[in-house]
Amino acid sequence: MKKRFTLLIVFILVASLLFGCGAESGAMKDTENALPMENMGTADISGSTGSGALPQAENQKLVRKLRLEAETEDLDTLLAAIDEKITALSGYVEARDVYNGSQYSGRRYRSATMTVRIPVADMDNFVSHVKESSNIVSSNETVDNITLTYVATQSRITALETEQARLLELLAQAQNMEDLLTIEARLTDVRTELEEYTSQIRLYDNMVDYATITLNINEVREYSVPEEEPETVWERIGTGFVKSLKGLGNFFVELFVFIIVASPYLLLIGVIAFIIVFFCRKKKAKKTASQKEEKEN
């Protein structure tokens, strides 16, 4: 009786493994037949932020990622507007890094980097808001198709759930301690593996449902101007003259700021220079008077 029960357990375990492999292989074949080859892999589109170029096919698991380089004249105002929009769209900030410059750089060198998760349906809405609130320098979007991996993981979960149900039936029919321990050991392994695959499916769902948007924001004094057609000689002269005037104005502004900021040091240097000149002149006058007295004598 014991040998027959052990053989029955081994037969059920082998059958479960074969069922899992067959289900996974069948799912892989069905998915391959359902998906055209041109939709597989990773699509990379530069300079595109609209959903028109990258439609999500039905029943496919697509992961959308977007990277934006933006400029703003007021970093704090832009960050506040972005945070408000994220909350309105039920998204969240995955990472944030703000650089406020140093005492030598000033506000024009402030920057921020954000990783934002936005529901895919509202991704274009969020990007449009960022475009309206800042100057987009560059953008890059990628789409990863994880359909095959997703289906294979689901098939493995189905096989493990089937094996778990059979093991529970055998556990209820176990008649001795050895069979009980054998079934419980295998049941523990199945449950552990089932939790891992279930967590993986939840991760895939989050990746598919929420687009990942990386924002690199720089605070500048003037927005970058896109390159246009080559200018004529007179246009270049006019543009260069205007830039020279702006540069000259900035020079006097920076000079004025430097004088005000460094005034304590400049005052101290002036006092020291005055004292040195005073004593030098006094010593020279004394020497001249001495020489004149010697000549008179």
Residue pairs with C-beta under 8 A, 6 or more apart in sequence:
1 175
2 176
2 178
2 179
5 174
5 175
5 179
6 179
8 170
9 170
9 179
9 182
9 183
12 166
12 170
13 163
13 186
16 159
16 162
16 163
16 166
17 163
19 159
19 162
19 163
20 155
20 156
20 158
20 159
20 160
20 162
20 163
21 159
23 155
23 158
23 159
24 152
24 155
24 156
24 159
26 155
27 151
27 152
27 154
27 155
28 148
28 151
28 152
28 155
30 151
31 147
31 148
31 151
32 148
34 59
35 60
35 145
35 147
35 148
39 57
39 60
39 145
40 145
40 148
41 145
42 142
42 143
42 144
42 145
43 54
43 142
43 143
43 145
44 140
44 141
44 142
45 53
45 54
45 140
45 141
45 142
45 143
46 138
46 139
46 140
46 141
47 138
47 139
47 140
48 54
48 139
48 141
49 66
49 68
49 124
49 127
49 131
49 136
49 139
49 141
50 124
51 123
51 124
54 64
54 141
54 143
56 62
56 120
59 147
60 145
60 147
61 145
61 146
61 147
61 150
61 204
61 208
62 143
62 144
62 145
62 146
62 147
62 208
63 143
63 144
63 145
63 146
63 207
63 208
63 212
64 120
64 123
64 141
64 142
64 143
64 211
64 212
65 141
65 142
65 143
65 144
65 211
65 212
65 213
65 214
66 123
66 127
66 139
66 140
66 141
66 142
66 211
66 212
66 213
66 214
67 139
67 140
67 141
67 213
67 214
67 216
68 127
68 130
68 136
68 138
68 139
68 213
68 214
68 215
68 216
69 136
69 137
69 138
69 139
69 216
69 218
70 78
70 130
70 134
70 135
70 136
70 137
70 215
70 216
70 217
70 218
71 134
71 135
71 137
71 217
71 218
71 219
71 220
71 223
71 224
72 78
72 133
72 134
72 135
72 217
72 218
72 219
72 220
73 219
73 220
73 221
73 223
74 219
75 98
75 107
75 110
75 111
75 112
75 217
75 219
78 133
78 134
78 217
79 98
79 112
79 217
81 129
81 133
82 114
82 116
82 129
82 130
82 133
82 215
83 93
85 126
85 129
86 92
86 93
86 116
86 118
86 126
89 118
89 119
89 122
89 125
89 126
90 119
90 122
91 116
91 117
91 118
91 119
91 122
91 126
91 210
92 116
92 117
93 114
93 115
93 116
93 117
94 115
94 116
94 117
94 212
95 113
95 114
95 115
96 112
96 113
96 114
96 115
97 112
97 113
97 114
98 110
98 111
98 112
99 109
99 110
99 111
99 112
100 110
101 107
101 108
101 109
101 110
102 109
107 219
108 219
108 220
108 221
109 219
110 218
110 219
111 216
111 217
111 218
111 219
112 215
112 216
112 217
113 214
113 215
113 216
113 217
114 214
114 215
114 217
115 212
115 213
115 214
115 215
116 126
116 212
116 213
116 214
116 215
117 210
117 211
117 212
117 213
118 126
118 210
118 211
118 213
119 209
119 210
119 211
120 208
120 209
120 210
120 211
123 211
123 213
126 213
127 139
127 213
130 136
130 215
134 217
135 223
135 224
137 224
146 204
146 207
146 208
149 204
150 201
150 204
153 197
153 200
153 201
153 204
154 201
156 197
157 194
157 197
157 198
157 201
160 190
160 193
160 194
160 197
161 194
163 190
164 187
164 190
164 191
164 194
167 183
167 186
167 187
167 190
168 187
170 179
170 183
171 180
171 183
171 184
171 187
174 180
174 183
231 239
259 266
